Structures are given as C-alpha cells and as structure tokens.
Amino acid sequence: MADVAPRLHALAEQLLGAPFPVRVRTWDGSQAGPPGAPTLVVRNRRALRRLLFKPGELGLARAWVAGDVDVEGDLYTALDLLSGLLWERGEDARTLAQALRDPEFRAAARGLLRLAGPPLPPAPPREEIRRTGHLHTRRTDRRAVSHHYDVGNDFYALVLGPSMVYSCAYWESPDGALEDAQRDKLELVCRKLDLSPGQRLLDVGCGWGSMAIHAAREHGAHVVGITLSREQAAYARKRVADAGLTDKVEIRVQDYRDVADGPFDAVSSIGMAEHVGSDQYLEYAHVLFALLKPGGRLLNHQIARRPQRDESAYDVDAFIDAYVFPDGELAPVGATVGHLERAGFEVRDLESIREHYGLTLRRWVARLEDGWDRAVRLTGPGRARVWRLYMAASAVAFERNRIGVNQVLAVRTPDSGDSGMPWRSRAWN
C-alpha cells in the first residue's frame, strides 16, 4: 500500500502543530499536501534515517546534500514557506517533548522507525567538515577559509561572473547587470574611504582581488590585499599582473593579525568579519585601528543577524556551519558598532543594503542553475547542491529581514577631533 507520504505529512503537522505548507512525495509514489504547492521529494528510506539520527536542520541538510531529498517546483517558495513555519513561530511551535506526550504522535513515530529500515546511522556526506582544535586560532581559521573558498576558482567564476566579487552588489535597479552592480559596490567603498592617488589601502579578506584592482586602477591607491586562501591569492595575483598593476597591488596569504607594515590610509573589510568570531571581534577591531594612521578610515561591510532577547542562547546555523562557513558567526549590527567604538573608532555612517543582497544571491543562483552540469563536473553533485541551497535560502532570509548586511564607515579620529569627514556625509552617493 502506497501510504508513506500521507503518514509523513501527518506526522509533520502533529509535530509542528500547524498545517504543513508543502506537498510531500515519497519513494513509494504516494503524495500528500496542498495541491499546487512546491513538493518535497523524499527519495529513499535513508532520508528518514538521517532525520531520526540527527533531528532538525542538520539531518535535513545531510539528506539534501546527499540527494536523498529534493524540491520540485519553485525552490524560493518552498524555502519561504518552510522557514516561515519553522523559524518564525518561535515559542508557539510545538516542541518535540510536547509531541512525545501525544499517544498518536508516538504511534506515528514508531511507524516511521519501521519505515526507515535498519537502525544504522548513514555516514555524513563527504562535503561536511570535520572539526578539530579550538575556534579561531590561526590554524583553524586557515582551515575554515580553505573549506569555503578553495572549492575551485572555475566554480566561483561560474557563479559570480566576470567581476569575481563574492559579496553584496549595489544595484541601481533590479533590472541592472550583475557586473555593473558589483562595480558600483566597489566604487561606493572607494568613495566612502575617500581614496586618492598614492594612498595606502589594506584590503582585509581580498578574495580574488577585485577591490584591490579597482582601488588601484580607478583611484591610484597602493593596495595590500590579504587572504588565507592560496587559491584566491594565486588567482588574484594573475589578475593583478594581467591588469598591469603589479607596481600598485600586492596580494599576500596572510592573517590580519600578522600584518606589521602599517600605517595605512584606509582599510576595507568586505564580507570578511563574519569569519572572525564573537570572542575575537574586539581584537579584530583593535588590530585594524592600530593599522590605520590618525584620520584613516575603515569600511566594514558585514552580514548581521537580528538580535535575540537572550543573546547567550545564540547558536550558529547548523547547515551553514557544517557545509558552508565553518566557525562563522553573525552578530547584530549594534554589537559590531559597539566593538568598533570600544577599539577607539568613531563610527560616522551606517548604511543597510539588505535588499541588494537578496537580489545578488538570486542572480548567483540563476548562474549556478544555468551552468549546473558544469558546476557538478567542477565540484561534484554534493557541493553544487550545498551552494544552491545555501544561496537560495540566504536570498529568502535577506528578503524577509531575518538577516541584513551593513556598511559601517568608521574613522580613527585624531586627538584634535578633526575627522576629515565631509559636512554632508553622504557625498559619495
């Protein structure tokens, strides 16, 4: 009898205490759920074992990466429906402990245990990082960055496009070209930093060299770009050479804590501070402050999460931590500003560009889907699935204001109090 999908759908509603908003189709061909909704496809019994042995987001992530579950229909709609149900209900959601007190739920769960087959936990997909050592030492930071960025330059070129900028673009309109929007973001950073010919810029987390090249070519700056990824550094050095800028741009494989040749006129940190970690963030702020000359500016471009009533209860996202950004942490923008101020910075401007990141991610997902067969050849199906889910889910999170992204402009204001800022501080727009 083909009845697995109705049983799964009913169990999900029992656990959540609410209608399950997507359809379910299982390996026996059965279906259940609202007609016309996206369909969660459960391909095999192994998917159930993954959820039974690791309930919650990590079990679902393992099943997705391994190809044991999939989504048919619009992925963004499915993620929006599921995330709205699972993440926004908060204290109204039914807990597992409450569900287990329900005799009907226990009976359904016993049936699922029988459906799942022999009680052996499947091995995690090979794309899942294995952790050793303390967080945010120089060694573990190098390993985390390598896991994320050393996927292959060809893969990133496929997703990011010719700009090779892996951070939020700055859109004039939703119909614009990704390449133009990324150039505009780099130019916005340069204008906020007020770069001029001959000034020294430190680009922390320089990626594939796009910011360094733009600042040198368009503003005449002398740039030191640092990254912990050897693949990024090799690619960036070639781009610098091809652009004829080796006299103005130096790319190093170096930890920001090891930079010793300041002072710099300006520091840009674009999409890097998420890797620092809450316990090390004040040190990060102190290091950048010390590397700037008096009057120098910092532009810190960073993803932020919403604050929680109990900040001690914050946990990193299980899927992202295991498959995308190992050891990464998001902080509320207020916490970031506080750390910068405690380090001595005067924070002069904060601009939220949250909506811009949702659109950027949708463009990246479209590029990945258009080049899917090549992406799989470059990285394997599991890694490609990781990136599709990560970017699509992140797009929804930005669009729904679950996370944001902010550019914080700060100054190492000298004792004289002369910040050097324009009287109308949004002159760069």
C-alpha positions in Angstrom: 0.0 0.0 0.0 1.5 3.4 -1.1 0.9 5.5 2.0 4.3 6.8 3.1 3.7 10.4 2.1 0.4 10.8 3.9 2.0 9.4 7.0 5.0 11.7 6.8 2.8 14.7 6.1 0.5 14.0 9.1 3.5 13.5 11.4 5.0 16.8 10.4 1.7 18.6 11.2 1.5 16.8 14.5 5.0 17.9 15.5 4.6 21.4 14.3 1.1 21.9 15.5 0.2 23.6 12.2 -0.6 22.8 8.6 2.5 21.6 6.7 2.6 24.1 3.7 4.3 21.9 1.0 3.4 18.7 -0.7 5.4 15.5 0.1 6.1 12.8 -2.4 7.9 9.6 -1.3 9.8 6.7 -2.9 6.6 4.6 -3.0 5.0 7.1 -5.3 2.5 8.4 -2.8 1.8 12.1 -2.3 0.1 14.3 0.2 -0.2 18.0 1.0 -1.8 21.2 -0.5 -2.3 20.9 -4.3 -0.1 23.3 -6.4 2.4 23.8 -3.6 6.1 23.0 -4.1 6.9 19.3 -3.5 9.4 17.9 -1.0 10.6 14.7 -2.6 11.8 12.1 -0.2 13.7 9.7 -2.5 14.5 6.8 -0.1 14.4 5.4 3.4 17.9 6.7 4.1 16.5 10.2 4.3 14.3 9.2 7.2 17.3 7.6 9.0 19.2 10.8 8.6 16.4 12.7 10.3 15.9 10.1 13.0 19.6 10.0 14.0 20.1 13.8 13.6 16.7 15.5 14.0 16.4 19.1 12.9 18.3 21.2 10.3 21.5 19.2 10.2 19.6 16.0 9.4 17.7 17.7 6.6 20.9 19.3 5.3 22.6 15.9 5.1 19.7 14.5 3.3 19.7 17.4 0.8 23.4 17.3 0.2 23.4 13.5 -0.4 20.5 13.8 -2.8 18.1 11.8 -0.5 15.6 14.7 -0.6 14.9 17.3 -3.2 12.4 20.1 -4.1 10.2 20.2 -7.2 8.6 23.5 -8.1 9.9 26.9 -7.0 12.8 26.5 -4.6 12.4 30.0 -3.2 8.7 29.5 -2.5 9.4 26.2 -0.7 12.1 27.7 1.4 10.0 30.7 2.3 7.0 28.5 3.3 9.2 26.2 5.4 11.3 28.8 7.0 8.3 30.9 7.9 6.8 27.9 9.6 9.9 26.6 11.3 11.8 29.8 12.2 9.2 32.5 12.8 6.7 30.6 15.0 9.2 30.8 17.9 7.6 29.9 21.3 4.3 29.0 19.6 5.9 26.0 17.8 5.3 22.6 19.3 8.4 21.1 20.9 9.5 17.5 20.5 8.9 16.9 24.2 5.3 18.1 23.9 4.8 15.9 20.8 6.1 12.8 22.5 3.4 13.1 25.2 0.8 12.6 22.4 -0.1 8.9 22.0 -1.0 9.4 18.4 2.3 11.1 17.7 4.2 8.3 19.4 2.3 5.7 17.3 3.2 7.5 14.1 6.8 7.8 15.1 7.0 4.1 15.7 5.7 3.5 12.3 8.3 5.8 10.8 11.0 3.9 12.6 9.8 0.8 10.9 9.7 2.6 7.6 13.2 3.9 8.0 14.7 0.4 7.9 17.7 -1.0 9.8 18.6 1.4 12.6 22.1 2.3 11.4 23.0 6.0 11.0 24.1 6.9 7.5 27.6 8.4 7.2 27.5 12.2 6.8 28.2 13.4 3.2 31.9 13.9 2.4 31.2 17.6 2.0 30.6 18.0 5.7 33.6 19.5 7.5 35.2 17.5 10.4 36.3 19.8 13.3 39.4 19.5 15.4 41.0 22.1 17.7 39.9 25.4 19.1 37.9 28.0 17.2 39.6 30.9 15.5 43.2 30.1 16.0 45.4 30.9 13.0 45.4 27.3 12.0 41.7 26.6 12.3 40.8 29.9 10.6 43.0 28.9 7.7 41.3 25.5 7.5 37.8 27.1 7.7 38.7 29.6 4.9 40.1 26.8 2.8 37.0 24.8 3.2 34.8 27.7 1.9 37.0 29.4 -0.7 39.2 26.6 -2.1 36.3 25.0 -3.9 37.9 25.9 -7.2 38.3 29.2 -8.9 36.5 27.9 -12.0 33.4 27.1 -9.9 33.4 30.6 -8.4 33.8 32.2 -11.8 30.7 30.3 -13.0 28.6 31.5 -10.1 30.0 35.0 -9.5 30.6 36.1 -13.1 33.5 38.1 -14.5 33.6 40.5 -11.6 34.6 37.7 -9.2 33.2 39.7 -6.3 31.8 37.5 -3.6 29.8 40.0 -1.6 26.6 42.0 -2.0 26.3 44.1 -5.2 24.9 47.6 -5.1 22.0 47.9 -7.5 20.7 51.0 -9.2 17.6 49.0 -10.3 16.6 45.3 -10.1 16.9 45.1 -13.9 20.6 46.0 -13.9 23.5 43.8 -14.9 25.3 42.0 -12.1 28.7 43.1 -13.3 27.7 46.8 -13.2 26.2 46.4 -9.7 29.4 44.9 -8.4 31.5 47.6 -10.0 29.2 50.2 -8.3 29.7 48.5 -4.9 33.5 48.7 -5.2 33.2 52.3 -6.3 30.9 53.0 -3.3 33.5 51.6 -0.9 36.3 53.6 -2.5 34.3 56.8 -2.3 33.4 56.2 1.4 37.1 55.7 2.1 37.9 58.9 0.1 40.8 57.1 -1.7 43.2 59.3 -3.6 46.4 58.6 -5.7 49.3 57.4 -3.6 47.3 56.4 -0.5 47.9 53.0 1.1 44.8 50.7 1.3 44.7 47.4 3.3 42.0 45.1 1.9 41.3 42.5 4.5 39.9 39.3 3.0 40.7 40.5 -0.5 39.1 37.5 -2.3 40.1 37.3 -5.9 41.5 40.8 -6.0 38.5 42.8 -7.4 38.6 45.5 -4.7 42.3 45.9 -4.8 42.4 46.1 -8.6 39.5 48.7 -8.7 41.1 50.9 -6.0 44.5 50.9 -7.8 43.2 51.3 -11.3 40.4 53.8 -10.7 41.8 55.8 -7.7 45.5 55.3 -7.9 45.8 53.7 -4.5 48.7 51.4 -3.4 46.9 48.3 -2.1 47.9 45.3 0.1 45.3 42.6 -0.2 45.4 39.7 2.3 43.6 36.4 2.2 44.1 33.0 3.9 43.1 31.1 0.7 46.1 30.2 -1.5 43.8 29.5 -4.5 42.3 33.0 -4.2 45.8 34.6 -3.9 47.1 32.8 -7.0 44.1 33.9 -9.0 44.2 37.5 -7.7 48.0 37.8 -8.5 47.4 36.7 -12.0 44.5 39.2 -12.4 46.8 42.0 -11.0 49.5 41.1 -13.5 47.1 40.9 -16.4 45.8 44.4 -15.4 49.4 45.8 -15.4 49.1 46.8 -11.7 51.9 44.8 -10.0 53.6 48.1 -9.1 50.5 49.1 -7.1 48.9 45.9 -5.8 50.5 43.3 -3.6 48.5 40.1 -2.7 49.5 38.1 0.3 48.5 34.9 2.0 48.4 36.4 5.5 46.3 36.6 8.6 45.1 40.1 9.5 46.7 39.6 12.9 50.1 39.3 11.3 50.1 42.5 9.2 53.0 44.5 10.5 53.7 47.2 7.9 51.2 49.9 8.8 50.1 52.5 9.0 47.6 52.6 6.2 45.4 55.5 5.0 42.4 53.2 4.7 41.2 49.7 5.4 38.4 47.8 3.6 37.0 44.7 5.1 34.2 43.4 2.8 32.5 40.2 3.8 35.4 39.0 5.9 34.4 39.9 9.5 31.8 37.1 9.6 34.7 34.7 9.9 36.2 36.5 12.9 34.0 35.1 15.7 32.4 37.0 18.6 35.2 36.2 21.1 37.8 37.7 18.7 35.9 40.6 17.3 37.2 43.2 19.7 40.8 42.1 18.9 39.9 42.4 15.2 38.7 45.9 15.8 41.8 46.8 17.8 44.2 45.4 15.1 42.5 47.4 12.3 42.5 50.5 14.5 46.3 50.1 15.1 47.0 49.6 11.4 45.4 52.9 10.4 47.1 56.3 10.6 45.3 59.0 12.5 42.4 60.3 10.4 42.3 57.0 8.4 39.0 55.3 7.6 37.7 51.8 7.9 34.9 50.5 5.7 33.5 47.3 7.4 30.9 45.5 5.1 29.3 42.7 7.1 26.3 40.5 7.3 24.3 40.9 10.5 21.6 38.9 12.2 18.6 40.1 14.2 19.3 40.5 18.0 17.8 37.9 20.4 16.2 38.5 23.7 18.7 36.2 25.2 22.0 36.6 23.3 23.6 33.8 25.3 21.2 31.4 23.5 22.5 32.2 20.0 23.6 29.2 18.0 25.2 29.3 14.6 23.1 27.9 11.7 23.8 24.1 11.7 23.8 23.7 7.9 26.0 26.7 7.2 28.4 25.8 10.0 28.8 22.2 8.7 28.9 22.8 5.0 29.4 26.5 4.0 31.1 28.8 6.6 32.7 26.6 9.3 33.2 28.6 12.5 31.4 31.7 11.1 29.3 33.8 13.3 26.8 36.6 12.7 26.3 39.4 15.2 23.7 42.2 15.4 24.9 45.4 13.9 24.7 47.1 17.2 27.2 44.7 18.7 29.6 45.4 15.7 29.3 49.1 16.2 29.9 48.7 19.9 33.2 46.7 19.4 34.5 49.3 16.9 33.8 52.1 19.3 35.4 50.3 22.2 38.5 49.8 20.0 38.7 53.6 19.6 36.9 54.2 16.3 34.4 57.0 15.7 31.6 55.4 13.7 30.4 58.0 11.2 28.0 56.3 8.9 26.0 53.1 8.7 24.1 52.0 5.6 21.9 49.0 5.3 21.8 47.4 1.9 19.9 44.3 2.8 17.6 44.2 -0.2 20.6 44.4 -2.5 21.9 41.1 -1.2 18.7 39.2 -1.8 18.9 40.3 -5.5 22.6 39.5 -5.7 22.0 36.0 -4.4 19.2 35.3 -6.8 21.5 36.3 -9.7 24.2 33.9 -8.4 21.6 31.1 -8.1 20.5 31.7 -11.6 24.0 31.5 -12.9 24.6 28.2 -10.9 21.4 26.7 -12.3 22.2 27.7 -15.9 25.6 26.1 -15.6 24.5 23.2 -13.4 26.1 20.4 -15.4 29.5 22.2 -15.5 29.2 23.0 -11.7 28.7 19.3 -11.0 31.7 18.4 -13.1 33.8 21.0 -11.3 32.9 20.3 -7.7 30.7 17.2 -7.6 26.9 17.0 -7.1 27.0 17.3 -3.3 29.0 20.5 -3.3 26.8 22.0 -6.0 23.7 21.1 -4.0 25.2 22.8 -1.0 25.7 26.1 -2.8 22.3 26.0 -4.4 20.5 25.6 -1.1 22.8 28.0 0.8 22.4 30.8 -1.7 18.6 30.4 -2.3 17.9 30.1 1.5 20.1 33.2 2.1 18.2 35.2 -0.5 15.0 34.4 1.3 16.5 35.3 4.6 17.6 38.7 3.4 14.3 39.4 1.7 12.4 38.6 4.8 14.6 40.6 7.1 15.9 37.6 9.0 19.4 38.8 8.3 20.9 42.0 6.9 24.1 43.5 5.6 25.6 46.8 6.6 28.4 49.1 5.6 29.9 50.7 8.7 32.2 53.6 8.0 34.5 54.4 10.9 37.4 56.8 11.5 40.5 56.7 13.6 39.8 60.3 14.7 42.9 62.0 16.0 43.1 63.8 19.3 42.3 67.1 17.6 38.8 65.8 16.8 39.3 66.6 13.1 37.7 63.5 11.5 38.2 64.7 7.9 34.7 63.8 7.0 32.6 65.9 4.7 29.9 68.1 6.2 27.3 66.2 4.2 28.5 62.7 4.9 26.5 61.0 2.0 28.6 62.9 -0.6 29.7 59.6 -2.1 26.2 58.9 -3.4 
